[in-house]
């Protein structure tokens, strides 16, 4: 599971960067960036939880 979390974290980062580039409206951009940050946080949680179980 630790490796799955490490793969999800860059996906959240790419999602946040793509939102900044693709969405012109500030509300939509902010919502998408927050979702990207949430994906990063979930990936970090999965990675640390997997490391703690070892």
C-alpha positions as a Markdown table, in Angstrom:
| # | Residue | x | y | z |
|---|---|---|---|---|
| 1 | Unk | 0.0 | 0.0 | 0.0 |
| 2 | Unk | 2.9 | 2.3 | 0.6 |
| 3 | Unk | 3.8 | 2.3 | -3.0 |
| 4 | Unk | 0.2 | 3.1 | -4.1 |
| 5 | Unk | 0.3 | 6.2 | -1.8 |
| 6 | Unk | 3.6 | 7.3 | -3.3 |
| 7 | Unk | 2.0 | 7.0 | -6.8 |
| 8 | Unk | -1.1 | 8.9 | -5.8 |
| 9 | Unk | 0.8 | 11.9 | -4.4 |
| 10 | Unk | 2.2 | 13.1 | -7.8 |
| 11 | Unk | -1.2 | 12.6 | -9.4 |
| 12 | Unk | -2.6 | 15.2 | -6.9 |
| 13 | Unk | 0.2 | 17.6 | -7.7 |
| 14 | Unk | -0.3 | 17.2 | -11.5 |
| 15 | Unk | -4.1 | 17.7 | -10.9 |
| 16 | Unk | -3.4 | 21.0 | -9.1 |
| 17 | Unk | -1.0 | 22.3 | -11.7 |
| 18 | Unk | -3.4 | 21.3 | -14.5 |
| 19 | Unk | -6.2 | 23.2 | -12.8 |
| 20 | Unk | -4.1 | 26.4 | -12.7 |
| 21 | Unk | -3.4 | 26.1 | -16.4 |
| 22 | Unk | -6.8 | 24.9 | -17.7 |
| 23 | Unk | -9.4 | 26.8 | -15.7 |
| 24 | Unk | -9.8 | 30.5 | -16.2 |
| 25 | Unk | -12.5 | 31.1 | -13.6 |
| 26 | Unk | -11.1 | 31.5 | -10.1 |
| 27 | Unk | -13.9 | 29.5 | -8.4 |
| 28 | Unk | -13.5 | 26.5 | -10.5 |
| 29 | Unk | -9.7 | 26.7 | -10.3 |
| 30 | Unk | -9.8 | 27.0 | -6.5 |
| 31 | Unk | -12.1 | 24.0 | -6.2 |
| 32 | Unk | -9.9 | 21.9 | -8.5 |
| 33 | Unk | -6.7 | 22.9 | -6.6 |
| 34 | Unk | -8.3 | 21.9 | -3.3 |
| 35 | Unk | -9.3 | 18.6 | -4.7 |
| 36 | Unk | -5.7 | 18.1 | -5.9 |
| 37 | Unk | -4.4 | 18.9 | -2.5 |
| 38 | Unk | -6.9 | 16.5 | -0.9 |
| 39 | Unk | -5.6 | 13.7 | -3.3 |
| 40 | Unk | -2.1 | 14.5 | -2.2 |
| 41 | Unk | -3.1 | 14.3 | 1.5 |
| 42 | Unk | -4.8 | 11.0 | 0.9 |
| 43 | Unk | -1.7 | 9.7 | -0.8 |
| 44 | Unk | 0.5 | 10.8 | 2.0 |
| 45 | Unk | -1.9 | 9.2 | 4.5 |
| 46 | Unk | -1.8 | 5.9 | 2.6 |
| 47 | Unk | 2.0 | 6.1 | 2.3 |
| 48 | Unk | 2.6 | 6.8 | 6.0 |
| 49 | Unk | 0.0 | 4.2 | 7.1 |
| 50 | Unk | 1.7 | 1.6 | 5.0 |
| 51 | Unk | 5.1 | 2.5 | 6.4 |
| 52 | Unk | 3.8 | 2.3 | 10.0 |
| 53 | Unk | 2.6 | -1.2 | 9.5 |
| 54 | Unk | 6.0 | -2.6 | 8.5 |
